[in-house]
Amino acid sequence: MSSQNPSAPVNLEQQRKLAKELIRAARAGDRGALARLQAVRTDIGDPSRPLRLADAQLAIARESGFDSWSKLVAHIRQRDLKAFHDAVNNDAVADARQLLALAHVRDQINAPVFSFGRRAAHIAAKNVDMLDVLIAAGADVNLRSDWQNGPYAVLDDATEHTARFLIARGATLTANVAARLGWFDELQRLIHDDPALVHARGGDGQQPLHEAKTAEIADFLLDHDAHVDTPCIDHNSTPAQYALAERPDVCRRLLERGATPDIYMPARLGDLVLATRLLDADPTAAATRVNEPGYAPVPPFNIYCWTLGFGLSPHDVALRFGQRDVYELLVARSSARVRFVNATMAADERAARALLDADASLMSSLTPADHGRLAYAVIGGHDRAAELMLRLGFDETAPGQDGGTALHAACWVGNARMVETLLARGRVPLETRDPMHRSTPLGWAAHGSVHRRARDADYVAVVDRLVAAGADVQAPGNGANASLLSMAAGNSAVEDALRRHGAT
């Protein structure tokens, strides 16, 4: 008997009502009602044993495919909470309002059940209509996320409009938020009232200087004892590194005020003098890549992973931002191996083959990290580069992001065509598990279908192709023994595809 029946009724109150009606009918001597109870209790009809509501509840549960009433109740509550979770994630305001009419959903309004320990209000921080519904149902706008490396407040994800909406409804403005939104007057008042707030830790352990929207705000914070190189907690990244990608003027000001530079800064800012100075001091800086060890100013898991991109070189950054002079300097200071890898990452087959013609030993000189560039190309959606690497002989089993192979990467972004290509080559075993999450390619597809949702992805096709090739849908999806269905929770199409293939 299943304890998890997808076709079970979703209205718990209706099931309670049906159970009460059934026991009343049985007590009144209704033969049909008694027969239903006798189907689950052999002692029904014993004069020494009175009929109980629990008997009717058991009958209702068994008729719905559950071993017990408690399992039926647990399933319906879990399904309602999942529907609420999906409604909040998908900005489905009407659905969220309807679900919050249920007491067992409303009781969880402040539970930290969303990604990174966030609560419903954190997810809805940019949606006034959803926030209105959540607050009316009891959402606490001052609860922080349950995130050990620096919990977030609701205002940390808010736009200026929704921040004012939330503050009007009781949310407390922090120095971090004022700095991020550029509310200079409010920031000045907060620091004047409590100078220690200049060192306050917000989301990911950032201080206000990490979030300074303008150079003026950065100057103010530094003039009030902010430390220019204090790292955040989660990413071990400085304020200048946080500012580099989207607030270059703030990064420049922090450099002027003594921030420690790294090679990505002149690549983004077009500062040829700074680039020359850094390369003179450390020639190996030209060979660094985001999220790889070996370059002390930018340790793995740095904020650049998200603001610039996993696996990017300073050459890539210079090209992206049109800093040609710095790019040419980086090329001139790079070894043939680095130039070759960069050429393949840029899908420049002509340049790559020219380098191979000049030095046939280049392929054999590549490091495992160099071969891992293939997985990074796949996860970044650089299909032309990935196809070139495969033609040239890069190793698709080499670890890339989080130690995943190229097949893991293709599954994560839902790239069905690349999955087919890699399956046809047959070099990555289907049950290969990455070293960080201990997850299979199918696990990466299931999880990616919810948490990555890449543009133009076809996760259902990826699941179909993996299973057709022999992937085990019953195997644990990761090292925590999570089922593939639980990892895909939130993407109904992928859940349906997994069930179609026998996942439970």
Buried (B, 14 or more C-beta within 10 A) or exposed (E): EEBBBEEBBEEBEEBBEBBBEBBBBBEEEEEEBBEBBBEBBEEBEEEEEEBEBEBBBBBBBBBBBBEBBEBBBBBBBEBBBBBBBBBBBEBBBEBBBBBBEBEBBBEBBBBBBBBBBBBBBBBBBBBBEBBBBBBEBEBBBEBBBBBEEBBBBBBBBBEEEBBBBBBEEEBEBBBBBBBBBBBBEBBBBBBEEEEEBBBBBBBBBBBBBBBBBBBBBBBBBBEBEBBBEBBBBBBBBBBBBBBBBEBBBBBBBBBEBEBBBBBBBBBBBBBBEBBBEBBEEBEEBBBBBBBBEEBEBBBEBBBBBEBBBBBBBBBBBBBBBEBEEBBEBBBEBBBBBBBBBBBBBBBBBEBBBEBBEEEEEBBEEBEEBBBBBBBBBBBBBBBEBBBBBBEBEBBBBBBBBBBBBBBBBBBBBBBBBBBBBBBEEEEBEBEBBBEEBBBBBBBBBBBBBBEBEBEEBBBBBBBBBBBEBEBBBEBBBBBEEBBBBBBBBBBEEBBBBBBEBEBE
